[in-house]
Amino acid sequence: MSKYLIGQLSDIDPKGSRTIVVHNLEIALFRLSDGEIFAVENKCPHKGGALSEGMVCGGKVHCPLHDWKIDLQTGNVHEPDDGCVNTYEVEVDRTNGSIYVTI
């Protein structure tokens, strides 16, 4: 596993998202209202919808294509649907706002 500097906390609006690409892997970053940052594979397991374009409610992102709900912490799809996406460890350096993702 490797840790990558992928941006600054100020790059992602509160309650916003951002897409990054690391080694041809597209990752969606989400900043929740409490400031926590989550990183997940930017591809719904159902039809490949871009999760970065989905709406976040609580700790879940809703796929913009068919409203599948995906837990941002575990990557698991909520019932009655089934599946999962990869999640990535995020570290924020609170002294300078740097965001790191471990892949």
WODA-V808382 format. One line per field, one symbol per residue. ss: DSSP state (H for helix, E for strand, C for the rest). psi: psi as a letter, one per 40 degrees, with the letter a starting at -180 (. if undefined). burial: + if it has 9 or more other ideal C-beta (glycine too) atoms within 8 Angstrom, else -. Layout:
ss: ???
psi: ???
burial: ???
//
This chain:
ss: CCEEEEEEHHHCCCCCEEEEEECCEEEEEEECCCCCEEEEECCCCCCCCCHHHCEEECCEEECCCCCCEEECCCCEECCCCCCECCEEEEEEECCCCEEEEEC
psi: iihhheaideehihfiiihihhfehhhhhhhideeihihihfhheceeihdeeihhhbfihhhedefihhhdddeihiieihaiiiiihhhhhedeehhihh.
burial: ---+-++-+--+----++++-+---+++++++----++++++++-+--++++-+-+---+++++---+++++--+-++--+-+++-++-++++---+++++++
//
